[in-house]
Amino acid sequence: MHIETSAIIAAAFALFALGALVGLGILLVDALAPLFTRATGGTSLTERIGDVLSRWRGGHRRRDVDDDEEDDDDLQDSTAALLTMIPAAAVVVDDEDEVVRANPDAYRLGVVDDDAIVSVPIAEAVRDVRANGGRRTLELMTRTPRRFGDVADDDDADDDDGLPHIGTVSRPNWLNVTVGRISEGLVVVLLDDVSESVRFAQVRDDFIANVSQRLVQPSDELKHLAATLERGGLDERQIARDARNVRRTIGYIDHMIGDLLLLIKAQEQVVPTADNVLNVLAEVQAAVDVARPLAAEHGQRIAVRGDDTLVVHGESEQIRAAIGKLLDNALRYSPGGATISVDVRASRDGRDAVIRVIDRGCGIPGEDQQRIFERFYRGRVQNERTGDGAGLGLAIVKHVALTHHGSVQVWSRPGQGSTFTLVLPMAKRE
């Protein structure tokens, strides 16, 4: 009896250790890579910017400013040359606060719009530097304008088919800003986008908050079971309860390893071939069949409708997993007895297959929508059926969409439900 129990404990602990190592290894290799690519050879961006500005100002002062006929042309040429030299998004503002030159990223980062600086702190710094000279540095957050957004959220209107229309949500950017004067009238604004570093820190914090306990809990449960066995005078009911707790927590680890492996598989782009043509509605039906038992537990129903002629190139396991994650979320965040709808149809231009998973659940707050596709992130609105998640489901959906050359979007309103839309390019018919 004791030998068999010890073997069970050892096997369970080995599984836990494997899960922890796999999870941490994948996280470190995958998540630290973006930071390594940002290395600048030991020289800070501010130092490099300062060096460029110094060289530019020196060359500018050596110009013959008395040559009025060539002054404007030379100034424009020098400004253009400056923008090509600076390793950051740059904006040049004249003495009337009009933007005369701007890197396209300045528009995407929400700093410039319609030939003017729209960020109030930066505009104030520009006026201060123009009046008093010197250099100003700022750290601030901006938002990508909605026209550059890539995640849906902001349109209350419906499409012609009665389904929620997909809008866009503005994305936050974290910037280190340097403002300096380069002539009597011109001020340059340099934008160092450090958003990737900030997002990495957020992923790290989300991992610690949402996953670390899942890795520690099996060890605690195993210790408790071992202590029960060592005390002797065994209570079979207590042992059974402890064993169930061990099995449940090991199940969390097993589920998390499965999700991490799915993320790994979803990193390589799918190459269209004659052998990977899939019927979209058939893949949806297969995912729905897997989800029906979960729906039945709470009296929920899944209704499927759509075009059964649509085909895409893809990996069946990945597409079914992505649809399954959307169904799982819809079921867990919807009340008992609710109906989850799945709609499959071609896009208006006929180029894509559009899969919508629609629920009338609790909805997603706007501030959460910009982060729900990040790995290990979990929204603040949880219930007894969602509390044990690790925050990987929607990250898997996003990566599956990207590797299949598609996209995923969300429309949601608190109290009105959510619509997740998976868009996949259709296979070309011979």
Secondary structure as GFF3:
##gff-version 3
##sequence-region A 1 430
A	DSSP	alpha_helix	2	36	.	.	.	ID=ss1
A	DSSP	alpha_helix	45	61	.	.	.	ID=ss2
A	DSSP	alpha_helix	68	85	.	.	.	ID=ss3
A	DSSP	beta_strand	89	93	.	.	.	ID=ss4
A	DSSP	beta_strand	99	102	.	.	.	ID=ss5
A	DSSP	alpha_helix	104	108	.	.	.	ID=ss6
A	DSSP	beta_strand	112	113	.	.	.	ID=ss7
A	DSSP	beta_strand	116	117	.	.	.	ID=ss8
A	DSSP	alpha_helix	120	132	.	.	.	ID=ss9
A	DSSP	beta_strand	135	143	.	.	.	ID=ss10
A	DSSP	three_ten_helix	146	148	.	.	.	ID=ss11
A	DSSP	beta_strand	172	181	.	.	.	ID=ss12
A	DSSP	beta_strand	187	193	.	.	.	ID=ss13
A	DSSP	alpha_helix	195	210	.	.	.	ID=ss14
A	DSSP	alpha_helix	212	231	.	.	.	ID=ss15
A	DSSP	alpha_helix	236	265	.	.	.	ID=ss16
A	DSSP	beta_strand	277	279	.	.	.	ID=ss17
A	DSSP	alpha_helix	280	297	.	.	.	ID=ss18
A	DSSP	beta_strand	301	306	.	.	.	ID=ss19
A	DSSP	beta_strand	311	313	.	.	.	ID=ss20
A	DSSP	alpha_helix	316	332	.	.	.	ID=ss21
A	DSSP	beta_strand	339	346	.	.	.	ID=ss22
A	DSSP	beta_strand	352	359	.	.	.	ID=ss23
A	DSSP	alpha_helix	366	369	.	.	.	ID=ss24
A	DSSP	alpha_helix	393	403	.	.	.	ID=ss25
A	DSSP	beta_strand	407	413	.	.	.	ID=ss26
A	DSSP	beta_strand	417	425	.	.	.	ID=ss27
###
